Amino acid sequence: MKKSYLIRLTVAGIVGVLVILAIWGIYPVHIMDLQFTAVLQRVIFDFSWIALGIIVSILVLTLLFGRFYCSTICPFGILQEFCALLFKKKGSVQKNLPVKYFISALTFGALIGGSALLIRYVDPYTMFGSAVSLTVTGLVFTFAVLALVFFKNRYFCTNICPAGAVLGLISKVSTNKIYIDEENCVSCGLCAKSCPSGCINHKEKTVDNETCVKCLKCLGECKKGAIKYGSRPVKFSLKRRNFIIAVSTLMVLGGAVKAGIEIGKNFAKKVRDIIVPPGAQNTNRMANKCLNCNLCVENCPNKILSKADENFSAVHIDYSKGEGFCKYDCNKCAQICPSGAIKRISLEEKQNTRIAMAMIKEEKCDKCGICKYECPKSAIEVTDTAKVDGSLCIGCGKCAKKCPFGAIQIFAVKEQVRIS
């Protein structure tokens, strides 16, 4: 049975490498489309049947086989596992604390209400992407969780992670489970020592399949073959404590949804002069929907996308960076955004979406005509004066970048619109 663990660990390693390559701009597959929180948000805010199929598949597979997502697909879970191997950490029984349900209710409630403000600071995928792209918030969060791994192994996954809380509840009633064959078990404790989730109690011969991340490590450790994985009847027990936790969690969820709605209305209302990527629609939507995973920032060929900063709390365009303009024949940010913060518009749609507007300062213009020839939309006419046709300009910024006299200014628009 040790082969099962090694196969699962190999798959996790391959997924981890693909995730890092994707964040660094070498995008071999759409591995990010499998990330639970991101694809759930895309179902809610940028619906597609593919996204719905992915989220349903994750839930159904969890219902059938348990939390394999957490040990094989989640990049943050994979990182914790390899760090635990490096630290040579031994498992110990961990309490299944109810606080994770409240964290999950708060974060997903606000997300359903319309704002990713809360979840972007605790979601494992978001924090992993933020750390790999060297964002301070992501690095601090990652070091904190890795310190937790050193002392408590997969404690984040079992008692903090909002996605883990949801998948754990499903895994609790999954068809296939890790369990102990009581007749063969001698209570030696080898399985418990190998368990990174602390979900095995060898003294009572029980396994908490809610917190079990299905790493399969315990299967190869048992010398008596008493640890098994397979079909196991579910014993339902509605205790008063569980009922109170469930009702409290639902109340928190309802309050969080309402709070998310209010945050979504006002979060970026005061922001001015910010240009967001084509497909993001407007600053308020981007501020509320962007998970700040920075996948688009790392993959932008012209390097004009900027991470969240003191001016804006989400990814945005900064024409002072990189090549200084949005490439006309590129819509990569729209194609790879896994969360729906940037809608998956086609290249044709992108080429006809106004994200900003150019303005020519006549006192600086030399009427050289460079802007006219550089404009991909033929939106500039130069005769006695240089003029921008507002019905054609999409605000890509190329004219401003190419103007040798600094006579062109690009300014933000309130709402992205489709032009003819």
N, C-alpha and C positions, 0 to 999 in steps of 0.2 A: 504493500500500500504506500510505501515511501515514494514510489514512482508517481503516484497521483499528486503528491505535494511538489515534486520536482517539475512535473509538467505544468502545474498551475503557476509555479514560481517563474518558469521560463516564459509563459504567456504574459505574465505581469511585467517581466523585464522588457519584453518586446514592446508592449503597450507604452511603458514608461519612456523608452527611447523614442518612439514615434511621437509622443506628446511633446517632448523636448525639441525634437526636430521641427515640429509644427510651429511651436512658439518662436523658435529661432529663424523662421522664414523658409525652412526647407519643408514644404508641405506635401508629404507623400500620399497621405490618405486623409479623409475627413474624420480623423479620430476624435476631434473635439465635439463632433455632432452626437457622440455617445455619452457626453457628460450630463448627469441627471438634472441638475439645477438649470443649466443653460438650455437644454432641449425642452424642459418643462416650461420655461419662460417663453421660448419660441412658439410653443403650442398656444400659450395664452395671448401673446401679443403680435405674433407674425405667423399665423396659423398655416401649416402645410400638412398634407397627409403623411409625408415622410416623417416629419417630426412627431406626429401623433403615433405613427407606427413604431418609432424608436422608443418613446416613453412607455407605450403599452407593452412592448417586448421586454423592456427592463423589469416592469412590474410583474409580468407573467412569469418570466424566468426566475425572478426572486420568489414568487409564490410556489414554483415547482422545485427549485434547487437551493434556495436560501440566498444569503448576502454575498454571492460571488462577485457582484459588482464592486464591492468595497475592497476586495483583495486582488482584483484582476483588471478593472477598468478605471477606477478612481486614481488619478496621478498622485494625489496627496496620500492616499492609503498605501500605494506602492512605495512612495518615498519613506514613509514611516516604517514599513516592513524591512526595507533594506538597511535603514539606520538601526533598527532593532537587532538585525543580524550582526551589524558592525559592532554594536554595543554589547552583543552576546547576552541580551536580556533574557531572564527566565520569567515565566508567567507566574501570576499569583491571582487568587480569586478576587474579583472586583465586584462591587455592588452595582446593581442596575438602578441608577439614580433617575428620578422623574424629572429633574431639571431640564433634561434634553428635550422632553416633549414641549415644554414651555418655550424653549429656544426655537424649536422647529415651528411652533404655532406663531410666534412673533415674526420670524423671518419670512416664512411662506405666506402668512396672512398678509403682511405688508406687500409682498410680491403680487399676490392675487389682487390686492387693492390697487396696485399700479406703480409701486416703487420698489426698486432693488437696493435702496439705501442701506437697509439693515443686513441683507443677506450677503452683500459684497464684502463685508468684513468678517464673515465666519464661514462662508462656503468654501469647501476644500479645493474645488477646481479653480475658483477665482483667485484664491490666495496662492495657489501653486503657480498660476500664470503670472501673477503679480510679482512673485519672488524670482522666477526665472528671468523675467524682464527687468530685474534689479530695481523694483519699486520699493521704497523704504517700508511702507505699510506691509507689503507682502513678505519682505525679509524679516521684519520684526516678528510677525505672526508665525512664520515658519520656524524661526529659531526658538520661539516660545513653545511651539508644539513639539519640536525635536527634543527640547529639554524635558518636556513631559514624557516623551517616549523613553528617555533615559531612566526616569524614575517610575513611570507607570505604564510603559509599553503603549498599547493602542487605546489609551484612555480617551483620547479625543474622539476616536471613531465610535466608542461604546457609550459615551456619556455627554458629548458636546455637539457633534456634527448634526446639523438639521436634516441633511439627506439620509444620514445613517439612521436617524430616529424613525423616519418614514419607512425605509427599507427594512429596518429591524422589526417593526410591527408586522409587516407582511411575512418576513422570514419566520416569525414566531409560529405561524400557522402553515408554513410551507409543507409540501408533500414529502420532501426528503430532508432529513435532519442528521446531525451528528448526535449519536446517543451511546450510552454505555450498556454493554451486555453484562448485567449484574451477576450472572452465573459464572462468567469467566474472569471478572474483575477482582483483583487482589488488593485494590486500594494502595498501589505502590506510589502513585502521585506523578509518574513520568508524564502522563498526558497533561496534567495541570501545569507542570513546569514548562512544557513546550508551548502552551496556549498563550498567544500574544494578547488576546482579548480578555483573559481572566474569566472565561465563561464556564470552565469545568470545575466542578466541586467533586474531587475524587473520594472524599470521605462520605458524602451523601449519594455519590454515584449519579449525579445529575449534570446536564449540560444546558445552559441558557442559550437557546438557538436564536434568541432575539439579538444578543450582543455578539454571537459567533459570526465571524466574517468569512468563514469557510476557507481558511488558508490550507486546511487538510494536513497540517503539520502533525497533529496528534495521532493520525492514522498510522503513521510510520514509527511512532515512538513506543506504542504499546507492545510489549513482548508477548502478551497473552491473546492478542487479537480481540480484546474486549471493546475497543473503540470502533464503532461502525458508522457508516454513512448510508442512509437509505430511508425507506418508508417507515414512518412511525406515527401511530395514532395521536391526535391532538387531544389533550385533556383541558377542557374549558373550565375555568374557575373564576367566577365574577365576585371578587372580594370587594368589601366595602371600600377599602383603600384605593383599589384600582378604579372603582366607579367614581370616587371623588376626584381622582387625578384626571380621568377622562372628561368629566363635566368641566373641571377647571381649565383644562387644555382647550376645550371647545369655546369657552368664554374668552380666553386669551386670543384664540384664533379670530373670533368675531371682532374683538376690539382692534386687533392688528389690521384686519381688512379695512375697517373704517379709518384707522390711522393712515394706512397706505393710500387710501383715496384722497385724504386731505393733503398728505405729503406730495402726492402726484400732481395736485393742482397748483401748489405754490412753491415747490422745491427750487425751481430755477427761474422764477418769475422776474427776479431783479437782474438776471444776467443780460449783459449787453455786449455787442460786438464780438460774439463768439460764432465761428463757422463750424458746423458739424458735418461729418461725412455724408456723401450722397446716399439717401435711403434712410437717414436718421430722422428726417422730417423737420424737427425743430429742437431747440436747446432744452426745453422742458422735458420732452420725451426722452432725449438722449441722457439727460441727467438722471432720470428715473429708471431707465431700462438698462443702461450700460453696466456690465458686471466688473469692468476694469480689469479684465483678464489680459488685456494688451496684445491679444493675438493679432488684431488688425494693425497695431502700431509696429510690431516686429515684421509684419509681412508687406507693409506699404512700400512699393518699389521706389517712390520718390521721397520717402521718409519725411512727409509733411504732417503725419499724424502725431499728436502730442498726448502724452499720458495726462491723467488728472493732475491739476496743480492748484495753486491758490486762486487762480482766476476762474476755473471751472472744474467741477467735481467728477467729470467723466472725460473720456477720450474726445479730442476735438482737433480741428485743422489749425495749423500754425504755418502760414506761408513764409515765415522768416527762417524756417528749418529746411534742411535737405535741398531738393531741387527747386523749391519755392513755388510750385504750382501742382495742381491735380492733373495727373496724366489722363488725357482724353480717352485713350483706348484701353483703360484699365478700370475694372470694377471689383478688384480683388477683395477689398474690405467688405463689400456687400456679400460676396460669395462665401467668405469664411467665417463671418460673425456667427457663432453658434447660438446666441441668445435671442436673436431677433431685434436687438437694439438698433442695428443697421439692417433694414429690410433687404431681403435677397432680390433686389431689382436686377434686371438684365442689363447688359452693356448698352443697348439702345435706350433703355429708360434712363440710365445714368447719364448718357450723352445729351439727354433732353430734360435734365432736372437742374433747376437753378438753385445752387447752394449759396450763392453770394452775388454781388453785382460790382462791375467795374465802373469807375468814374475817372474821367480825364481832367486834370488841372491845366486849363488852357495857358496859364502864365508860365508853366514849365515845359509845355509841349513844343517840340521843334518841328512837328509835322513831317518826321522822317519816314513814316509809314511802316516801320518795323512791326508795330502792334497789329496793324491790319493784316500783314502776311503771317503773323504768328497765331492769330486767333483761329481756333479750330471750327468756330461757328460762323465765321465771316460777319461778326457782329460789329466791327469797327469800320467806319468810312472816313477817309482822310481826303479833304479837298482844301479849301481855305482854312478850315478848322478840322479838328479830329473829333468825331462823335461816336458814342456807343449806342447801338440800337438795343434798347432795353428789352425788346420782345425776343431777342436772340441770345443775349448774354447769359451764360450759365455760371459765371463767377469762378472759373477754373484757376484764374490767377496767372495764366501764362503771359498775357500781355504786360502785366505789371513787372513780372520777372525779367522780361526781355527788353523793356524800355530802358534805354541808356541814360535817360534824363530824370528818372524817378517821377514821371508826370502822371502815373496811373495809380490810383488807390483802389483797393478791394475792400468793400464793406459788407457786413453781414446782412442777411435778410431775416425777417421774422419767421417765415415759414417757407420751406422748400416747395416749389411748384413745378409742375410739368409744363414745358413750353412746347409749342408746335414745331 
